[in-house]
């Protein structure tokens, strides 16, 4: 299941069901979930014998506090029921629904297990072969791995969770803005789906679902490096790609998945004028009209972008009978 965003509109959900190993699947789900714990009675019913021990031995989970809700093992429906301490029996007990009897709860049912989020962070650090410890930019939400090497190229790598929740996504964007100056890279998200609409991230970083970056047949965290390298090259695994996106001030424009940045005020106004006309169904415009609309004193598009990154020529065409246009 591939759901990498590259400026696209292909929203593919993944709750890691394609992962073969049940421990890895559970750990990844709980890493993303608001509630990082799982009850012992669920493990007993839904997972094989010895699974709890394997969870603890792997380091992916630790023992949590006792839970005061168990399944009613003495009734047909086995619905969850509350337990309470019985001083006479010196045990936690509950009233069985079918019989009305007061019975003791099994300790294994009351246990809980909590995912160790730093287990995943450390596993990804090892997979990236990054020596420096990751920096936690938002507690339990966003980690900065620094720069990882992909062949001759270096790229910034971040890990995030909760990106499908608006309040967390806004905090993540603000913290990424604080990390300005880092080379463009990837934001690996453990979320089950991608934000809608997808924002333009500061620094030109691209968001990738973690489920697309891991080997689903492995029993440990195993990064699929060719996938990451492909995304950094600009490859898209989406079936559908949105051709044009832009920030509110037109300082960033994404065309077919590639981000272009514009610093000059007049340059941003020129880009805005071209975008607005493109959206109105006017693919080509007179250069003089665009420059006038942008309040630019330049005599041509080329002069207006003098000193800017040459990449602007990849998305702005000009010179055909005094016309200019967006290359989309």
C-alpha positions as CSV (number, residue, x, y, z in Angstrom):
1,X,0.0,0.0,0.0
2,X,1.7,3.2,-1.2
3,X,0.5,6.6,0.0
4,X,3.4,9.0,-0.3
5,X,2.3,12.6,-0.7
6,X,4.1,14.5,-3.4
7,X,1.8,17.4,-3.7
8,X,-1.0,15.0,-4.5
9,X,-4.5,14.2,-3.8
10,X,-4.3,10.5,-3.2
11,X,-5.4,9.9,0.4
12,X,-4.7,6.3,1.2
13,X,-5.3,5.1,4.8
14,X,-3.0,2.5,6.5
15,X,-3.4,1.1,10.0
16,X,-0.4,-1.2,9.3
17,X,-2.7,-4.2,8.6
18,X,-0.3,-5.2,5.8
19,X,2.5,-5.8,8.3
20,X,3.0,-9.5,8.8
21,X,4.5,-9.5,12.3
22,X,1.7,-8.9,14.9
23,X,4.1,-7.4,17.4
24,X,5.4,-4.8,14.9
25,X,1.9,-4.1,13.7
26,X,0.7,-3.5,17.3
27,X,3.7,-1.4,18.2
28,X,3.3,0.9,15.2
29,X,-0.5,1.3,15.8
30,X,0.1,2.2,19.5
31,X,2.9,4.5,18.6
32,X,0.4,6.6,16.7
33,X,-2.6,6.2,19.0
34,X,-3.6,8.7,21.6
35,X,-3.8,5.8,24.1
36,X,-0.4,4.1,24.0
37,X,-1.6,1.1,26.2
38,X,-3.3,-2.2,25.6
39,X,-5.2,-4.2,28.2
40,X,-4.0,-7.7,29.3
41,X,-7.4,-9.3,28.6
42,X,-7.2,-8.1,25.0
43,X,-3.8,-9.8,24.6
44,X,-5.1,-13.0,26.1
45,X,-8.0,-13.1,23.7
46,X,-6.6,-11.7,20.5
47,X,-2.9,-12.8,20.5
48,X,-1.1,-16.2,20.8
49,X,0.3,-17.5,24.1
50,X,3.5,-15.9,25.2
51,X,2.8,-12.7,23.2
52,X,3.0,-10.5,26.3
53,X,6.4,-11.8,27.2
54,X,7.6,-11.2,23.6
55,X,6.4,-7.6,23.8
56,X,8.4,-6.9,26.9
57,X,11.5,-8.7,25.7
58,X,11.6,-6.7,22.4
59,X,11.7,-3.4,24.3
60,X,8.8,-2.2,22.2
61,X,6.5,-2.3,25.3
62,X,6.8,-2.0,29.1
63,X,4.5,-3.1,31.9
64,X,1.8,-0.5,32.7
65,X,-0.4,-0.1,35.8
66,X,-3.2,-2.6,36.6
67,X,-6.4,-1.8,34.9
68,X,-9.7,-2.1,36.8
69,X,-11.7,-3.4,33.9
70,X,-11.7,-7.0,32.7
71,X,-13.8,-9.3,30.6
72,X,-16.5,-11.3,32.4
73,X,-15.0,-14.7,31.9
74,X,-18.0,-16.3,33.7
75,X,-20.7,-15.0,31.4
76,X,-21.5,-15.9,27.8
77,X,-21.0,-12.4,26.3
78,X,-17.7,-11.8,28.2
79,X,-18.4,-8.1,28.2
80,X,-16.0,-5.7,30.0
81,X,-16.9,-5.3,33.7
82,X,-15.4,-3.2,36.5
83,X,-13.4,-4.9,39.3
84,X,-12.9,-3.8,42.9
85,X,-10.7,-4.9,45.7
86,X,-12.2,-7.5,48.1
87,X,-10.4,-7.3,51.4
88,X,-11.9,-10.6,52.7
89,X,-10.7,-12.6,49.6
90,X,-7.6,-10.4,49.2
91,X,-8.3,-10.3,45.5
92,X,-9.9,-8.1,42.9
93,X,-13.4,-9.3,42.1
94,X,-16.4,-8.5,40.0
95,X,-20.0,-9.6,39.7
96,X,-20.6,-12.0,36.8
97,X,-23.4,-10.8,34.7
98,X,-25.1,-14.2,33.9
99,X,-24.9,-15.8,37.4
100,X,-24.7,-12.7,39.7
101,X,-21.9,-14.4,41.5
102,X,-19.0,-12.5,43.0
103,X,-15.9,-13.9,41.3
104,X,-12.2,-13.2,41.4
105,X,-10.6,-11.4,38.4
106,X,-7.5,-13.0,36.8
107,X,-4.4,-10.9,37.2
108,X,-3.3,-11.5,33.6
109,X,-6.5,-9.8,32.5
110,X,-5.8,-6.7,34.7
111,X,-2.3,-6.1,33.4
112,X,-1.6,-3.4,30.9
113,X,1.2,-2.8,28.5
114,X,2.4,0.6,27.2
115,X,4.3,1.1,24.0
116,X,7.8,2.5,24.3
117,X,7.8,5.3,21.7
118,X,11.5,5.8,22.0
119,X,12.0,2.2,20.9
120,X,10.7,3.2,17.5
121,X,12.7,6.4,17.5
122,X,16.0,4.6,18.2
123,X,15.2,1.9,15.7
124,X,14.7,4.5,12.9
125,X,17.9,6.2,14.0
126,X,19.8,2.9,13.5
127,X,18.1,2.4,10.2
128,X,19.2,5.8,9.0
129,X,22.8,5.2,10.3
130,X,22.7,8.5,12.1
131,X,25.1,8.7,15.0
132,X,23.8,11.8,16.9
133,X,20.9,11.2,19.2
134,X,17.6,12.6,17.8
135,X,16.3,15.9,19.1
136,X,12.8,15.8,20.5
137,X,11.2,19.0,19.1
138,X,7.8,18.3,20.6
139,X,7.5,15.9,23.5
140,X,6.2,12.5,22.2
141,X,5.2,14.0,18.9
142,X,8.2,15.3,16.7
143,X,11.8,14.2,16.5
144,X,14.7,15.6,14.4
145,X,17.2,13.0,13.3
146,X,19.5,15.7,11.7
147,X,20.9,14.9,8.3
148,X,21.0,11.4,6.9
149,X,23.1,10.5,3.8
150,X,21.5,9.0,0.7
151,X,24.3,8.3,-1.7
152,X,26.0,11.6,-2.3
153,X,23.0,13.5,-1.0
154,X,22.2,14.6,2.5
155,X,18.6,15.2,3.6
156,X,16.9,16.3,6.8
157,X,14.8,13.5,8.4
158,X,12.0,14.0,10.9
159,X,9.6,11.6,12.6
160,X,6.2,12.7,13.6
161,X,2.9,11.3,15.0
162,X,-0.6,12.8,15.2
163,X,-0.3,14.7,11.9
164,X,-3.9,13.9,11.0
165,X,-5.0,15.9,14.1
166,X,-5.1,19.6,13.3
167,X,-3.9,20.9,16.6
168,X,-0.8,18.8,16.6
169,X,-0.1,19.5,12.9
170,X,0.0,23.2,13.5
171,X,2.5,22.7,16.4
172,X,4.6,20.5,14.1
173,X,4.7,23.2,11.4
174,X,5.7,25.9,13.8
175,X,8.6,23.8,15.2
176,X,9.7,23.0,11.6
177,X,9.7,26.7,10.9
178,X,12.1,27.1,13.8
179,X,14.5,24.7,12.1
180,X,14.9,26.9,9.0
181,X,18.2,26.5,7.1
182,X,18.2,22.7,7.1
183,X,18.4,21.0,3.8
184,X,15.1,19.8,2.4
185,X,14.1,16.3,3.5
186,X,11.4,14.0,4.7
187,X,8.9,14.0,7.5
188,X,8.0,10.4,8.3
189,X,4.6,10.2,9.8
190,X,3.1,7.3,11.7
191,X,-0.4,8.6,11.1
192,X,-3.0,6.3,9.5
193,X,-3.7,8.8,6.8
194,X,-2.3,12.1,5.6
195,X,-3.5,15.6,6.5
196,X,-6.3,17.0,4.3
197,X,-5.5,19.5,2.8
198,X,-1.8,18.9,2.9
199,X,0.1,22.0,4.0
200,X,3.3,23.2,2.4
201,X,5.9,22.5,5.1
202,X,8.6,25.0,6.0
203,X,12.0,24.1,4.4
204,X,10.5,22.3,1.5
205,X,10.2,19.0,3.4
206,X,7.9,16.3,2.1
207,X,5.7,14.1,4.2
208,X,5.8,10.3,3.8
209,X,3.7,7.8,5.6
210,X,5.8,5.5,7.8
211,X,3.9,2.5,6.5
212,X,5.4,3.1,3.0
213,X,9.0,3.4,4.3
214,X,9.2,0.1,6.2
215,X,9.5,-3.5,5.1
216,X,6.1,-5.0,6.0
217,X,7.5,-8.6,6.0
218,X,10.3,-8.0,8.6
219,X,10.0,-8.8,12.3
220,X,11.9,-5.6,13.2
221,X,11.9,-2.0,12.1
222,X,13.6,-2.1,8.7
223,X,13.6,1.0,6.6
224,X,13.1,0.7,2.8
225,X,16.0,3.0,1.8
226,X,15.3,2.8,-2.0
227,X,11.8,4.2,-1.3
228,X,13.2,7.1,0.7
229,X,15.8,7.8,-2.0
230,X,13.1,7.8,-4.6
231,X,11.0,10.3,-2.8
232,X,14.0,12.6,-2.3
233,X,14.6,12.4,-6.1
234,X,11.1,13.5,-6.7
235,X,9.6,10.1,-7.5
236,X,5.9,9.8,-6.7
237,X,4.1,6.6,-5.7
238,X,0.7,8.2,-5.9
239,X,-1.7,7.3,-8.6
240,X,-2.9,10.9,-8.7
241,X,-0.8,14.1,-8.4
242,X,-2.2,17.6,-7.9
243,X,-0.2,19.8,-10.3
244,X,-0.2,23.1,-8.4
245,X,-0.2,24.1,-4.7
246,X,1.1,27.3,-3.0
247,X,1.4,29.0,0.3
248,X,-0.8,32.0,1.2
249,X,2.0,34.6,0.4
250,X,3.3,32.7,-2.6
251,X,6.7,32.4,-1.1
252,X,6.5,28.6,-1.8
253,X,4.9,27.0,-4.8
254,X,4.7,23.3,-5.4
255,X,4.5,22.1,-9.0
256,X,4.1,18.4,-9.6
257,X,5.6,17.6,-6.2
258,X,8.7,19.9,-6.4
259,X,8.8,23.0,-4.2
260,X,10.0,26.4,-5.5
261,X,10.8,29.3,-3.1
262,X,10.5,33.0,-3.9
263,X,11.9,35.7,-1.5
264,X,11.5,38.9,-3.4
265,X,8.1,40.7,-2.9
266,X,7.8,41.6,-6.6
267,X,8.7,38.1,-7.6
268,X,6.0,36.7,-5.3
269,X,3.5,39.1,-6.8
270,X,4.4,38.0,-10.3
271,X,4.0,34.4,-9.3
272,X,0.6,35.2,-7.8
273,X,-0.6,37.0,-10.9
274,X,0.4,34.0,-13.1
275,X,-1.3,31.5,-10.7
276,X,-4.5,33.5,-10.5
277,X,-4.7,33.7,-14.3
278,X,-3.9,30.0,-14.6
279,X,-6.7,29.2,-12.2
280,X,-9.1,31.4,-14.3
281,X,-8.3,29.4,-17.3
282,X,-5.9,31.9,-18.9
283,X,-2.7,29.8,-19.4
284,X,-0.8,32.6,-21.2
285,X,-0.7,36.3,-20.4
286,X,1.0,39.4,-21.8
287,X,4.3,40.0,-19.9
288,X,3.6,43.7,-19.6
289,X,0.2,43.1,-17.9
290,X,1.8,40.7,-15.4
291,X,4.6,43.1,-14.6
292,X,2.2,46.0,-14.2
293,X,-0.1,43.9,-11.9
294,X,2.9,43.0,-9.8
295,X,3.9,46.7,-9.6
296,X,7.4,45.8,-11.0
297,X,9.6,48.3,-12.8
298,X,11.4,45.5,-14.6
299,X,11.1,45.5,-18.4
300,X,10.9,41.7,-18.7
301,X,10.3,38.6,-16.6
302,X,13.9,37.7,-16.9
303,X,15.0,41.0,-15.4
304,X,12.3,40.7,-12.7
305,X,13.9,37.5,-11.5
306,X,17.5,38.7,-11.8
307,X,19.5,37.3,-8.8
308,X,16.9,34.7,-7.9
309,X,17.5,31.0,-7.9
310,X,17.6,29.8,-11.5
311,X,15.0,27.1,-10.7
312,X,12.3,29.7,-11.4
313,X,12.8,29.0,-15.1
314,X,11.5,25.5,-14.6
315,X,8.0,26.7,-13.9
316,X,7.8,30.1,-15.6
317,X,8.0,30.4,-19.3
318,X,8.4,33.7,-21.3
319,X,9.4,35.2,-24.6
320,X,6.8,33.9,-27.0
321,X,5.5,37.1,-28.6
322,X,5.8,38.9,-25.3
323,X,3.8,36.3,-23.4
324,X,4.6,34.5,-20.1
325,X,3.0,31.5,-18.5
326,X,3.3,28.8,-15.8
327,X,4.8,25.5,-17.0
328,X,2.2,23.1,-15.7
